[in-house]
Amino acid sequence: MKNSPIIALDFASAGDAYQFLTPFEQSLFVKVGMELYLQEGPSIVYKLKEMGHDVFLDLKLHDIPNTVGHAMKGLARLGADLVNVHAAGGVAMMIAAREGLDAGTAAGSKRPSIIAVTQLTSTSELQMQQEQLVQTTIDASVVHYAELAKTAALDGVVCSVLEAKKIASVCGEEFLRVTPGIRLAEGEAHDQVRVATPANARILGSSHIVVGRAITKANDPVQAYETILKMWEENA
Ligand SMILES: O=c1ccn([C@@H]2O[C@H](COP(=O)(O)O)[C@@H](O)[C@H]2O)c(=O)[nH]1
């Protein structure tokens, strides 16, 4: 799996995603989320893989263990490099997800890596406390979810940059810390709450960054990508 910034292809159609990708000359690490996948289905994953890109299929499964296990068995056949679930589904659900992926991965193929969403990067500590009735700090909640994901033998978590270092120290350097909520210093946060720059992400312990609008809505997306890539690589 590549380590370059993961570009969130939050587009309404495959056509829009391909048009966006056309000026890029290198093979990328891209993310297909609900918006694109629910319109295009498995073909978008096949096509992006054929084009030579690594694919994070960001469907954030969250259901009873039996349902998630069977869904993951099917998703394993799509050829994505990275998939995810919500840690809030619990340890049994995360184990079922991983076992489903194992069962669906063809003999001799590498199973996709699987990570768990902790607290969404759009969630603030106050919102978590008031709406989820979780009476602790957001850091403690995120690290707790990471420990549950580790117990379920997942490969890592989705978290914000602000929790990445603590997770690495508790769960180990090999445990993935995939961090959305990435913004350039001068960029708008939009709906994100726990945000950081690509340079700080690297310094503070992210293993991968996910970047959507800072690239896809830029006047020159290739240049925006190159700037972010440089900030990410320079601070390694
Ligand atoms: O906690 C999470 C989990 C997933 N995401 C996804 O990442 C991108 C971020 O897009 P931006 O435009 O850079 O804000 C988006 O696809 C989300 O679904 C997240 O932001 N936070």
The ligand as an SDF file (V2000), in Angstrom:
LIG
                    3D

 21 22  0  0  0  0  0  0  0  0999 V2000
  -13.4330   10.7250   10.5370 O   0  0  0  0  0  0  0  0  0  0  0  0
  -13.4960   10.8130    9.2990 C   0  0  0  0  0  0  0  0  0  0  0  0
  -13.6390    9.7150    8.4730 C   0  0  0  0  0  0  0  0  0  0  0  0
  -13.6730    9.8870    7.1190 C   0  0  0  0  0  0  0  0  0  0  0  0
  -13.5880   11.1150    6.5540 N   0  0  0  0  0  0  0  0  0  0  0  0
  -13.6090   11.2300    5.0840 C   0  0  0  0  0  0  0  0  0  0  0  0
  -12.4100   11.8640    4.6270 O   0  0  0  0  0  0  0  0  0  0  0  0
  -12.6870   12.7880    3.6010 C   0  0  0  0  0  0  0  0  0  0  0  0
  -12.2550   14.1660    4.0250 C   0  0  0  0  0  0  0  0  0  0  0  0
  -12.6140   15.1010    3.0560 O   0  0  0  0  0  0  0  0  0  0  0  0
  -12.1910   16.6590    3.1680 P   0  0  0  0  0  0  0  0  0  0  0  0
  -12.8310   17.2680    1.9590 O   0  0  0  0  0  0  0  0  0  0  0  0
  -10.6820   16.6890    3.1190 O   0  0  0  0  0  0  0  0  0  0  0  0
  -12.7430   17.2040    4.4430 O   0  0  0  0  0  0  0  0  0  0  0  0
  -14.1650   12.6680    3.2820 C   0  0  0  0  0  0  0  0  0  0  0  0
  -14.3030   11.7730    2.1890 O   0  0  0  0  0  0  0  0  0  0  0  0
  -14.7680   12.0390    4.5270 C   0  0  0  0  0  0  0  0  0  0  0  0
  -15.8520   11.1790    4.2280 O   0  0  0  0  0  0  0  0  0  0  0  0
  -13.4710   12.1990    7.3690 C   0  0  0  0  0  0  0  0  0  0  0  0
  -13.4090   13.3530    6.8950 O   0  0  0  0  0  0  0  0  0  0  0  0
  -13.4130   12.0230    8.7200 N   0  0  0  0  0  0  0  0  0  0  0  0
  1  2  2  0
  2  3  1  0
  2 21  1  0
  3  4  2  0
  4  5  1  0
  5  6  1  0
  5 19  1  0
  6  7  1  0
  6 17  1  0
  7  8  1  0
  8  9  1  0
  8 15  1  0
  9 10  1  0
 10 11  1  0
 11 12  2  0
 11 13  1  0
 11 14  1  0
 15 16  1  0
 15 17  1  0
 17 18  1  0
 19 20  2  0
 19 21  1  0
M  END
$$$$
